């Protein structure tokens, strides 16, 4: 057995924000392939709305962490 097995990093649980960003990336790629079907203004509106939701969620997480760490 190799010693390399001991140095293998354990999987890290991904944050909800990271999962949301990955979903957004997949959605963007899928919609980019179908962009003749989806009007560009609608696409960008949906994209920016989703991105803003991710930013709000990240802000909420930071605020909660600061409040809980401050106690």
C-alpha positions as a Markdown table, in Angstrom:
| # | Residue | x | y | z |
|---|---|---|---|---|
| 1 | Unk | 0.0 | 0.0 | 0.0 |
| 2 | Unk | 1.3 | 3.5 | -0.9 |
| 3 | Unk | 1.8 | 6.3 | 1.6 |
| 4 | Unk | 0.1 | 8.5 | -1.0 |
| 5 | Unk | -3.3 | 7.2 | 0.2 |
| 6 | Unk | -2.7 | 9.0 | 3.5 |
| 7 | Unk | -2.0 | 12.3 | 1.7 |
| 8 | Unk | -5.2 | 12.2 | -0.3 |
| 9 | Unk | -7.3 | 15.2 | 0.6 |
| 10 | Unk | -10.8 | 14.4 | 2.0 |
| 11 | Unk | -13.7 | 15.8 | 0.0 |
| 12 | Unk | -14.8 | 19.2 | 1.2 |
| 13 | Unk | -18.5 | 20.0 | 1.5 |
| 14 | Unk | -19.4 | 22.7 | -0.9 |
| 15 | Unk | -21.2 | 25.8 | 0.3 |
| 16 | Unk | -24.7 | 26.6 | -0.8 |
| 17 | Unk | -23.3 | 29.6 | -2.7 |
| 18 | Unk | -20.8 | 27.5 | -4.5 |
| 19 | Unk | -23.6 | 25.1 | -5.5 |
| 20 | Unk | -25.8 | 28.0 | -6.7 |
| 21 | Unk | -22.9 | 29.4 | -8.8 |
| 22 | Unk | -22.3 | 26.0 | -10.4 |
| 23 | Unk | -26.0 | 25.7 | -11.2 |
| 24 | Unk | -25.9 | 29.2 | -12.7 |
| 25 | Unk | -22.9 | 28.3 | -14.8 |
| 26 | Unk | -24.7 | 25.2 | -16.1 |
| 27 | Unk | -27.8 | 27.2 | -16.9 |
| 28 | Unk | -25.9 | 29.8 | -18.7 |
| 29 | Unk | -24.1 | 27.2 | -20.8 |
| 30 | Unk | -27.4 | 25.4 | -21.6 |
| 31 | Unk | -29.2 | 28.6 | -22.5 |
| 32 | Unk | -26.2 | 29.8 | -24.6 |
| 33 | Unk | -26.7 | 26.7 | -26.7 |
| 34 | Unk | -30.3 | 27.5 | -27.1 |
| 35 | Unk | -30.0 | 31.3 | -27.4 |
| 36 | Unk | -32.0 | 31.5 | -30.6 |
| 37 | Unk | -34.9 | 30.3 | -28.5 |
| 38 | Unk | -34.5 | 32.7 | -25.6 |
| 39 | Unk | -34.5 | 36.4 | -26.3 |
| 40 | Unk | -31.3 | 38.0 | -25.1 |
| 41 | Unk | -32.9 | 40.7 | -22.9 |
| 42 | Unk | -34.8 | 37.9 | -21.1 |
| 43 | Unk | -31.7 | 35.8 | -20.7 |
| 44 | Unk | -29.7 | 38.7 | -19.2 |
| 45 | Unk | -32.6 | 39.7 | -16.9 |
| 46 | Unk | -32.8 | 36.2 | -15.6 |
| 47 | Unk | -29.0 | 35.9 | -15.3 |
| 48 | Unk | -28.7 | 39.2 | -13.3 |
| 49 | Unk | -31.6 | 38.4 | -11.1 |
| 50 | Unk | -30.1 | 35.0 | -10.2 |
| 51 | Unk | -26.7 | 36.5 | -9.7 |
| 52 | Unk | -28.2 | 39.2 | -7.3 |
| 53 | Unk | -29.9 | 36.4 | -5.3 |
| 54 | Unk | -26.6 | 34.6 | -4.9 |
| 55 | Unk | -25.0 | 37.9 | -3.7 |
| 56 | Unk | -27.8 | 38.5 | -1.2 |
| 57 | Unk | -27.4 | 35.0 | 0.1 |
| 58 | Unk | -23.7 | 35.4 | 0.5 |
| 59 | Unk | -24.2 | 38.7 | 2.3 |
| 60 | Unk | -26.7 | 37.0 | 4.7 |
| 61 | Unk | -24.2 | 34.2 | 5.4 |
| 62 | Unk | -21.5 | 36.8 | 6.2 |
| 63 | Unk | -23.7 | 38.8 | 8.4 |
| 64 | Unk | -24.8 | 35.7 | 10.4 |
| 65 | Unk | -21.2 | 34.6 | 10.7 |
| 66 | Unk | -20.2 | 38.0 | 12.0 |
| 67 | Unk | -23.0 | 38.0 | 14.5 |
| 68 | Unk | -22.4 | 34.5 | 15.8 |
| 69 | Unk | -18.6 | 35.0 | 15.9 |
| 70 | Unk | -19.0 | 38.2 | 17.9 |
| 71 | Unk | -20.9 | 36.6 | 20.8 |
